[in-house]
Amino acid sequence: MTGRTWMSWSGGKDGALALATAGATPGVSVAGLHTTVLASGEVTASYVPRALVEAQAAALGLPLETVELPRPCPNDVYEQRTRASWAELRRRGATEVVYGDLFLADVRAYREQALDGTGLTARFPLWGRPTDALAREMLDRGVRAVVVCADPARAPAAIVGRAWDEELLATLPAGVDPCGENGEFHTLVTDGPGFAHPVGARVTGTAERDGFVTAILES
């Protein structure tokens, strides 16, 4: 399986630990990162500038494969373009895709269904682990991240731009998952296992976009 594993990457903390966990599995060698970006140059869902994800890939010493999507992006267009990208990686020898999902069964089922017929299988190295303990393990293992996007209907908008750390975890309201797995917030990893050096990311402000509060970021 050496060199045949690709990481589905959005730049967040869960993916960082999933990448490290998969990479430590005997016989697994991650070949690269795979992400979706908007034509405007930002990562889908988190609105992180593409340049910062490219900087993460460089710090990890891995190539970055990107799929460009329109905005808005109909689901059929998303599936068509990502499937074409997976098919190309399969032709180049890929056999599996690692995901950082934690417990949402419908999301896992969608991931697995999306790979049907591609010759690729899905791996979920963090699946089912309690997220409170998982969050603290991430911090203990050196994962450093900043909150870059929040759904104000699910989490306080004021957390955007803050470091995702013990202090933030201690102040999250009851019902907000410490890993943001229910869509409460998204993060950008600036350092962690496998990083040759930290990734510089400076928050200069916040903005409201598509109903979310997002960080304005500079590298």
TORPA-612293 format. One record per residue: z, y, x of N, C-alpha, C in turn; residue number from 1; chain. Coordinates in Angstrom, 3 decimals. Atoms other than C-alpha are relative to their C-alpha. Layout:
      n_Z      n_Y      n_X     ca_Z     ca_Y     ca_X      c_Z      c_Y      c_X   k c
        Z        Y        X        Z        Y        X        Z        Y        X NUM A
...
! end
This chain:
      n_Z      n_Y      n_X     ca_Z     ca_Y     ca_X      c_Z      c_Y      c_X   k c
    0.000   -1.209    0.817    0.000    0.000    0.000    0.000    1.268    0.857   1 A
   -0.084   -1.140   -0.899    0.133    2.247    3.069   -1.139    0.982   -0.241   2 A
    0.989   -1.041    0.166   -1.645    5.553    2.459   -0.703    0.013   -1.332   3 A
    0.682    0.063    1.284   -2.582    4.702   -1.115    0.761    0.685   -1.130   4 A
   -0.843   -0.609    1.015    0.155    6.589   -2.960   -0.173    1.518   -0.006   5 A
    0.110   -1.453    0.140   -0.318   10.116   -4.293    1.137    0.501   -0.883   6 A
   -1.106   -0.605    0.741    2.384   12.419   -5.630   -0.524    1.041   -0.980   7 A
    0.316   -1.020    1.000    1.867   14.293   -8.890    0.976    1.149    0.214   8 A
   -0.837   -1.058   -0.571    3.174   17.659   -7.715   -0.156    1.312   -0.760   9 A
    0.031   -1.342    0.585    4.128   20.879   -9.473    0.826    0.976    0.831  10 A
   -0.746   -0.872   -0.902    6.299   22.224   -6.653    1.486    0.059   -0.257  11 A
   -1.400   -0.081    0.389    9.681   21.559   -8.266    0.907   -0.997    0.692  12 A
   -1.042    0.792   -0.661   12.926   19.898   -7.188   -0.079   -1.486   -0.338  13 A
    0.072    1.413    0.376   12.493   16.645   -9.155   -1.107   -0.699    0.781  14 A
    1.102    0.568   -0.761    9.153   16.043   -7.502    0.363   -0.172    1.464  15 A
   -0.387    0.085   -1.408   10.673   16.740   -4.099    0.851   -1.236    0.265  16 A
   -0.834    1.180   -0.209   13.314   14.039   -4.513   -0.775   -1.274   -0.298  17 A
    0.832    1.170    0.299   10.842   11.621   -6.128   -0.905   -0.323    1.181  18 A
    0.851    0.184   -1.168    8.537   12.144   -3.146    0.782   -0.654    1.136  19 A
   -0.824    0.553   -1.068   11.353   11.444   -0.674    0.413   -1.432   -0.312  20 A
   -0.440    1.337    0.400   12.530    8.419   -2.659   -1.146   -1.003    0.116  21 A
    1.155    0.893   -0.099    9.065    6.909   -2.926   -0.371   -0.244    1.455  22 A
    0.379    0.124   -1.396    8.353    7.608    0.720    0.924   -0.888    0.802  23 A
   -0.966    0.851   -0.681   11.493    5.706    1.728   -0.097   -1.453   -0.439  24 A
    0.175    1.370    0.491   10.356    2.605   -0.175   -0.842   -0.806    0.976  25 A
    0.786    0.811   -0.938    9.194   -0.178    2.127   -1.421   -0.236   -0.504  26 A
    1.394    0.233    0.337    5.410   -0.446    2.170   -0.699    1.178   -0.635  27 A
    0.609   -1.169    0.644    4.840    2.980    0.602   -0.159    1.125    1.016  28 A
    0.270   -1.174   -0.813    3.227    5.851    2.480   -0.791    0.979   -0.851  29 A
    0.658   -0.961    0.893    2.377    8.929    0.446   -1.148    0.679    0.740  30 A
    1.207   -0.529   -0.629   -1.160   10.098    1.200   -0.193    1.480   -0.258  31 A
    0.218   -1.400    0.300   -1.027   13.513   -0.460    0.614    0.411   -1.320  32 A
   -0.522   -0.606    1.221   -0.033   15.813   -3.300   -1.160    0.340   -0.930  33 A
    1.026   -0.254    1.013   -1.960   16.292   -6.534    0.587    0.959   -1.023  34 A
   -0.531   -0.981    0.947   -1.531   19.350   -8.743   -1.115    0.635   -0.815  35 A
    0.943   -0.724    0.851   -3.207   21.294  -11.528    0.266    1.490    0.119  36 A
   -0.127   -1.453   -0.146   -3.885   25.005  -11.170   -0.897    0.695   -1.013  37 A
    0.807   -0.820    0.896   -5.180   27.712  -13.453   -1.067    0.739    0.802  38 A
    1.068   -0.736   -0.673   -8.359   29.586  -12.663    0.522    1.294    0.611  39 A
   -0.606   -1.224   -0.525   -6.115   32.616  -12.057    0.737   -0.240    1.313  40 A
   -0.620    0.294   -1.282   -4.646   30.800   -9.050    1.462   -0.350   -0.061  41 A
   -1.401    0.358    0.154   -1.317   29.646  -10.422    0.139   -1.449   -0.464  42 A
   -0.280    1.357    0.427    0.238   26.236  -10.971    0.301    0.003   -1.491  43 A
   -0.264    0.075    1.431    0.258   25.195  -14.622    1.484   -0.252   -0.236  44 A
   -1.387    0.162    0.463    3.624   25.253  -16.434    0.979    0.923    0.705  45 A
   -1.006   -0.804   -0.711    5.548   27.082  -13.692   -0.498    1.386    0.384  46 A
    0.613   -1.279   -0.370    3.122   29.981  -12.953    0.247    0.363    1.463  47 A
   -0.203   -0.230   -1.427    3.831   29.594   -9.226   -1.349    0.259    0.665  48 A
    1.264   -0.243   -0.692    1.103   31.104   -7.015   -0.440   -1.215    0.814  49 A
    0.547    1.150   -0.716   -1.155   28.458   -5.537    0.354    0.042    1.484  50 A
   -0.286   -0.126   -1.430   -0.475   29.815   -2.043    1.342   -0.603    0.363  51 A
   -1.325    0.547   -0.300    3.168   28.737   -2.287   -0.025   -1.525   -0.037  52 A
    0.125    1.456    0.035    2.234   25.169   -3.257   -0.766   -0.480    1.238  53 A
    0.703    0.334   -1.232   -0.212   25.120   -0.364    0.954    0.065    1.192  54 A
   -0.990   -0.107   -1.072    2.656   26.269    1.878    0.954   -1.197   -0.023  55 A
   -0.834    1.203    0.103    4.806   23.400    0.558   -0.712   -1.199    0.613  56 A
    0.777    1.132   -0.521    2.053   20.899    1.349   -0.070    0.058    1.525  57 A
    0.058   -0.146   -1.452    1.726   22.302    4.862    1.334   -0.361    0.636  58 A
   -1.328    0.310   -0.537    5.495   22.058    5.413    0.290   -1.490   -0.064  59 A
   -0.179    1.447    0.144    5.400   18.450    4.209   -1.011   -0.790    0.831  60 A
    1.023    0.679   -0.796    2.367   17.663    6.365   -0.909   -0.884   -0.823  61 A
    0.818    0.801    0.905    0.382   16.385    3.381   -1.170    0.826   -0.543  62 A
    1.105   -0.709    0.642   -3.046   17.290    1.972    0.323    0.277   -1.469  63 A
   -0.206   -0.385    1.395   -3.148   18.984   -1.421   -1.312   -0.099   -0.748  64 A
    1.164    0.151    0.876   -5.635   17.913   -4.088    0.271    0.809   -1.264  65 A
   -0.222   -0.840    1.170   -6.056   20.452   -6.890   -1.066   -0.225   -1.063  66 A
    0.906    0.056    1.147   -7.609   20.328  -10.351    0.088    1.348   -0.693  67 A
   -0.015   -1.320    0.622   -8.616   23.698  -11.767   -0.213   -0.128   -1.505  68 A
    0.046    0.046    1.454   -8.038   24.228  -15.485   -0.214    1.394   -0.570  69 A
    0.141   -1.292    0.663   -9.085   26.999  -17.859    1.305    0.376   -0.702  70 A
   -1.172   -0.436    0.744   -6.529   29.047  -19.768   -0.440    0.837   -1.182  71 A
   -0.720    1.232    0.346   -5.939   28.210  -22.491   -0.841   -1.237    0.300  72 A
    0.681    1.243   -0.344   -6.769   24.592  -21.766    0.196   -1.028   -1.105  73 A
   -0.109    1.051    1.017   -7.525   22.194  -24.639    0.384   -1.325    0.656  74 A
   -0.489    1.239   -0.579   -5.936   18.800  -24.116   -1.125   -0.912    0.459  75 A
    1.098    0.878   -0.403   -9.286   17.016  -24.002   -0.606    0.448    1.330  76 A
    0.509   -0.515   -1.266  -10.425   19.287  -21.162    0.958   -0.378    1.133  77 A
   -0.997    0.399   -0.995   -7.170   18.659  -19.302   -0.163   -1.466    0.384  78 A
    0.103    1.434   -0.270   -7.547   14.910  -19.652   -1.301   -0.345    0.724  79 A
    1.292    0.272   -0.636  -11.224   14.938  -18.680    0.032    0.365    1.482  80 A
    0.011   -0.462   -1.389  -10.677   16.937  -15.504    1.001   -0.759    0.874  81 A
   -0.964    0.737   -0.813   -7.530   15.169  -14.351   -0.458   -1.445    0.195  82 A
    0.476    1.376   -0.132   -9.048   11.760  -15.046   -1.113   -0.082    1.059  83 A
    1.063   -0.022   -1.007  -12.094   12.681  -12.968    0.593    0.109    1.406  84 A
   -0.647   -0.150   -1.298   -9.802   13.722  -10.137    0.676   -1.291    0.435  85 A
   -0.633    1.289   -0.326   -7.794   10.490  -10.311   -1.053   -1.033    0.389  86 A
    1.062    0.960   -0.301  -11.038    8.512  -10.320   -0.533    0.207    1.419  87 A
    0.457   -0.289   -1.353  -12.141   10.268   -7.130    1.003   -0.502    1.033  88 A
   -1.018    0.497   -0.928   -8.824    9.475   -5.436   -0.008   -1.525    0.041  89 A
    0.092    1.463    0.026   -9.178    5.865   -6.557   -1.154   -0.472    0.887  90 A
    1.142    0.360   -0.839  -12.600    5.735   -4.898    0.340    0.156    1.483  91 A
   -0.415   -0.224   -1.383  -10.896    7.013   -1.740    1.152   -0.908    0.410  92 A
   -0.983    1.000   -0.383   -8.402    4.151   -1.814    1.361    0.105   -0.642  93 A
   -1.301   -0.138    0.653   -5.516    5.386   -3.959    0.256   -1.162   -0.954  94 A
   -0.362    1.084    0.908   -3.630    2.734   -5.923    1.094    0.405   -0.980  95 A
   -1.077   -0.378    0.909   -0.672    4.547   -7.502    0.305    1.488    0.083  96 A
   -0.398   -1.398    0.100    0.706    7.916   -8.574    1.504    0.055   -0.244  97 A
   -1.442   -0.181    0.160    4.338    8.977   -8.215    0.261    1.223   -0.877  98 A
   -0.397   -1.098    0.886    5.911   11.143  -10.927    1.501    0.249    0.132  99 A
   -1.406   -0.364   -0.089    9.219   13.006  -10.913    0.712    0.033   -1.328 100 A
   -0.613   -0.010    1.329    9.962   12.489  -14.617    1.314   -0.785    0.006 101 A
   -1.349    0.552   -0.033   13.547   11.581  -15.467    0.359   -0.855   -1.205 102 A
   -0.448    0.797    1.147   14.080   10.419  -19.053   -0.796    0.186   -1.283 103 A
    0.750   -0.227    1.240   11.557   11.685  -21.617   -1.043   -1.101   -0.181 104 A
    0.857    1.183    0.171    9.940    8.488  -22.898   -1.415    0.373   -0.424 105 A
    1.339   -0.365    0.451    7.041   10.275  -24.587   -0.842    0.547    1.153 106 A
    0.725   -0.520   -1.167    6.122   12.066  -21.357   -0.425   -1.150    0.905 107 A
    0.358    1.159   -0.833    6.252    8.812  -19.408   -1.164   -0.772   -0.614 108 A
    1.070    0.736    0.666    4.070    7.085  -21.988   -1.332    0.736    0.141 109 A
    1.226   -0.791   -0.154    1.546    9.937  -21.768   -0.565   -0.145    1.406 110 A
    0.452    0.169   -1.383    1.415    9.666  -17.969   -0.685   -1.362    0.180 111 A
    0.536    1.350   -0.169    0.845    5.933  -18.131   -1.324   -0.161   -0.735 112 A
    1.241    0.086    0.777   -1.777    6.259  -20.838   -1.135    0.739    0.710 113 A
    1.020   -0.796   -0.683   -3.603    8.926  -18.816   -0.626   -0.751    1.169 114 A
    0.521    0.776   -1.129   -4.011    6.432  -15.969   -0.708   -1.274   -0.432 115 A
    0.670    1.206    0.496   -5.336    3.644  -18.187   -1.478    0.013    0.384 116 A
    1.406    0.122   -0.340   -8.654    2.449  -16.881   -0.404    0.644    1.301 117 A
    0.337   -0.655   -1.263   -8.446    4.411  -13.618    0.192   -0.926    1.202 118 A
   -0.335    0.874   -1.115   -7.207    1.502  -11.513    1.252    0.427    0.719 119 A
   -1.237   -0.513   -0.591   -4.075    3.513  -10.689    1.196   -0.391   -0.862 120 A
   -1.234    0.262    0.726   -0.509    2.638  -11.649    0.968    1.158    0.229 121 A
   -0.978   -1.086   -0.085    2.402    5.014  -12.232    1.326   -0.515    0.549 122 A
   -1.324    0.314   -0.550    5.668    4.989  -10.285    0.952    1.140   -0.369 123 A
   -1.004   -0.982    0.398    8.814    6.775  -11.557    1.303   -0.302    0.737 124 A
   -1.148    0.411   -0.811   11.410    6.496   -8.764    1.350    0.546   -0.448 125 A
   -1.268   -0.588    0.442   14.046    8.679  -10.487    0.332   -0.356   -1.443 126 A
   -0.095    0.237    1.435   13.662    7.267  -13.983    1.369   -0.544   -0.410 127 A
   -1.210    0.502    0.626   16.806    6.840  -16.071    1.292    0.339    0.710 128 A
   -1.221   -0.330   -0.723   19.263    8.249  -13.551    0.683    1.196   -0.668 129 A
   -0.707   -1.116    0.637   21.988   10.558  -15.017   -0.308    1.315    0.724 130 A
    0.500   -1.215   -0.649   20.786   14.081  -14.392    1.101    0.851    0.632 131 A
   -1.051   -0.777   -0.657   24.180   15.603  -13.582    0.241   -0.513    1.409 132 A
   -0.171    0.586   -1.327   24.674   13.179  -10.697   -1.255    0.199    0.845 133 A
    1.258   -0.158   -0.719   21.000   13.463   -9.758   -0.121    1.416    0.569 134 A
    0.063   -1.382   -0.464   21.218   17.251   -9.508    0.847    0.195    1.249 135 A
   -0.883   -0.145   -1.163   24.126   17.023   -7.112   -0.494   -0.790    1.200 136 A
    0.592    0.746   -1.103   22.386   14.356   -5.067   -1.106    0.815    0.660 137 A
    1.052   -0.842   -0.556   19.420   16.690   -4.667    0.594    1.036    0.946 138 A
   -0.618   -1.024   -0.835   21.682   19.404   -3.335    0.596   -0.610    1.261 139 A
   -0.596    0.669   -1.159   23.513   16.980   -1.059   -1.052   -0.414    1.027 140 A
    1.069    0.440   -0.902   20.200   15.821    0.388   -0.838    1.158    0.537 141 A
    0.648   -1.163   -0.589   19.146   19.352    1.223   -1.111    0.619   -0.799 142 A
    1.014   -0.640    0.845   16.860   20.191   -1.688    0.461    1.416   -0.323 143 A
   -0.281   -1.400    0.301   16.772   23.962   -1.994   -1.127    0.528   -0.881 144 A
    1.009   -0.431    0.964   15.010   25.578   -4.920    0.434    1.284   -0.685 145 A
   -0.252   -1.204    0.777   14.720   28.741   -6.976   -0.576   -0.202   -1.394 146 A
    0.503    0.087    1.374   14.321   28.956  -10.761   -1.133    1.002   -0.158 147 A
    1.176   -0.868    0.067   10.838   30.337  -11.372   -0.530    0.200   -1.414 148 A
    0.484   -0.110    1.372   10.355   29.889  -15.116    1.073   -0.541   -0.928 149 A
   -0.974    0.482    0.983   12.606   29.524  -18.156   -0.517    0.251   -1.404 150 A
    0.271   -0.163    1.423   12.168   29.031  -21.872    1.220    0.687   -0.593 151 A
   -1.186   -0.727    0.458   14.484   31.725  -23.306    0.590   -0.546   -1.292 152 A
   -0.555    0.627    1.201   14.879   29.685  -26.498    0.902   -1.174    0.362 153 A
   -0.766    1.170   -0.415   16.495   26.900  -24.451    0.984    0.273    1.124 154 A
   -0.859   -0.302   -1.144   18.107   28.528  -21.419    0.067    1.514    0.189 155 A
   -0.104   -1.440   -0.215   19.338   31.997  -20.393   -1.118    0.526    0.897 156 A
    1.080   -0.576   -0.791   16.478   34.141  -19.146    0.503    0.518    1.341 157 A
   -0.563   -0.570   -1.225   18.827   35.558  -16.510    0.006   -0.966    1.175 158 A
   -0.001    0.942   -1.132   18.611   32.354  -14.450   -1.290    0.069    0.802 159 A
    1.275   -0.102   -0.715   15.011   33.134  -13.485    0.192    0.880    1.241 160 A
   -0.152   -0.701   -1.266   14.935   34.189   -9.854    1.232   -0.408    0.776 161 A
   -1.226    0.449   -0.674   18.297   32.599   -9.061   -0.234   -1.296    0.771 162 A
    0.020    1.271   -0.711   18.844   29.833   -6.560    0.522   -1.083   -0.933 163 A
   -0.490    1.167    0.743   19.198   26.444   -8.211    1.019   -0.684    0.900 164 A
   -1.048    0.483   -0.883   22.540   25.573   -6.672    1.250   -0.342   -0.802 165 A
   -1.248    0.385    0.665   26.114   24.536   -7.449    0.504    1.100   -0.921 166 A
   -0.473   -1.123    0.817   26.953   28.001   -8.748   -0.774    0.091   -1.305 167 A
    0.803   -0.050    1.213   24.059   27.978  -11.188    0.338   -1.170   -0.916 168 A
   -0.318    1.173    0.814   24.840   24.439  -12.362    1.316    0.188   -0.743 169 A
   -1.320   -0.189    0.605   28.438   25.449  -13.057   -0.024    0.998   -1.152 170 A
    0.051   -1.035    1.035   27.344   28.335  -15.286   -1.014   -0.278   -1.102 171 A
    0.957    0.314    1.058   24.638   26.621  -17.348    0.730   -0.287   -1.308 172 A
   -0.649    0.272    1.297   25.523   26.583  -21.066   -0.057   -1.485   -0.347 173 A
    0.005    1.385    0.479   26.407   23.283  -22.690   -1.316   -0.276   -0.716 174 A
    1.255    0.373    0.642   23.277   21.473  -23.805   -1.222    0.276    0.848 175 A
    1.115   -0.232   -0.918   21.092   22.754  -20.956    0.055   -1.067    1.077 176 A
    0.023    1.073   -0.994   20.072   19.834  -18.774    0.040    0.597    1.392 177 A
   -0.100   -0.572   -1.351   21.054   20.483  -15.138   -1.287   -0.074    0.800 178 A
    1.302    0.090   -0.662   17.580   19.393  -14.053   -1.113    0.664   -0.818 179 A
    1.008   -0.651    0.833   15.811   21.249  -16.873   -1.029   -0.949   -0.565 180 A
    0.967    1.022    0.384   14.194   18.014  -18.001   -0.545    0.185   -1.410 181 A
    0.481   -0.240    1.363   13.899   19.140  -21.621   -0.898    1.229   -0.096 182 A
    0.872   -1.167   -0.013   11.723   22.064  -20.566    0.747    1.311    0.038 183 A
   -0.787   -1.234   -0.035   14.563   24.558  -20.225   -0.439    0.942    1.116 184 A
    0.407   -0.835   -1.130   13.419   25.758  -16.815   -0.794   -0.833    1.004 185 A
    0.744    0.620   -1.089   11.179   25.015  -13.833    0.448    0.629    1.317 186 A
   -0.426   -0.498   -1.304   11.917   25.386  -10.135   -1.129   -0.078    1.020 187 A
    0.870    0.079   -1.173   10.118   25.953   -6.855    0.866   -0.431    1.171 188 A
   -0.747    0.485   -1.158   11.358   23.927   -3.876   -0.395    0.809    1.234 189 A
    0.260   -0.739   -1.230   11.714   25.945   -0.681    0.374   -0.795    1.249 190 A
   -0.364    0.857   -1.121   13.212   23.214    1.505    0.526   -1.319   -0.554 191 A
   -0.490    1.294    0.453   14.202   19.580    1.329   -0.435   -1.118    0.918 192 A
    0.389    1.146   -0.826   13.642   16.069    2.697   -1.494    0.000    0.303 193 A
    1.401    0.052   -0.393   10.423   15.835    4.647   -0.618    1.333    0.366 194 A
    0.535   -1.324   -0.327    9.942   19.605    5.034    0.209    0.269    1.494 195 A
   -0.126   -0.344   -1.416    9.221   20.585    8.639    0.688    1.343    0.186 196 A
   -0.624   -1.325   -0.040   10.452   24.087    7.829    0.087    0.521   -1.427 197 A
   -0.086   -0.572    1.346   11.516   26.134    4.791   -1.276    0.762   -0.364 198 A
    1.121   -0.780    0.517    8.878   27.760    2.614    0.542    1.342   -0.484 199 A
   -0.452   -1.324    0.414    9.301   31.490    2.219   -0.510    0.349   -1.385 200 A
    0.373   -0.403    1.360    9.334   32.630   -1.405    0.968    1.094   -0.439 201 A
   -0.844   -1.132    0.359   10.632   36.057   -2.371   -0.256    0.390   -1.446 202 A
    0.099   -0.420    1.398   11.350   36.953   -6.002    0.113    1.515   -0.056 203 A
    0.013   -1.461    0.055   10.406   40.579   -6.644    0.234    0.544   -1.405 204 A
   -0.223   -0.437    1.374   10.976   40.661  -10.397   -0.279   -1.145   -0.962 205 A
    0.315    1.001    1.019   10.369   38.819  -13.656   -1.005    0.574   -0.988 206 A
    0.969   -0.414    1.008    7.762   38.906  -16.392    0.049   -0.975   -1.165 207 A
    0.101    0.871    1.171    7.265   37.496  -19.894   -1.443   -0.443   -0.146 208 A
    1.357    0.530    0.095    4.261   35.200  -20.202   -0.012   -1.203   -0.921 209 A
    0.189    1.125    0.924    3.246   32.958  -23.066    1.326   -0.492   -0.581 210 A
   -1.287    0.362    0.573    6.789   33.010  -24.441    1.040   -0.430    1.020 211 A
   -0.921    0.372   -1.063    8.393   32.180  -21.078    0.354    1.213    0.854 212 A
   -0.361   -0.995   -1.006   10.257   34.321  -18.583   -0.294   -0.607    1.354 213 A
    0.436    0.552   -1.279    8.713   33.832  -15.137    0.364    0.933    1.144 214 A
   -0.284   -0.779   -1.187    9.500   34.969  -11.629   -1.301    0.544    0.581 215 A
    1.095   -0.566   -0.779    7.155   37.308   -9.791    0.294   -0.334    1.450 216 A
   -0.277    0.580   -1.310    6.842   35.630   -6.403   -0.963    0.532    1.063 217 A
    0.811   -0.304   -1.170    5.610   36.620   -2.969    0.386   -0.976    1.097 218 A
   -0.282    0.916   -1.109    5.306   34.345    0.041    0.442    0.790    1.227 219 A
! end
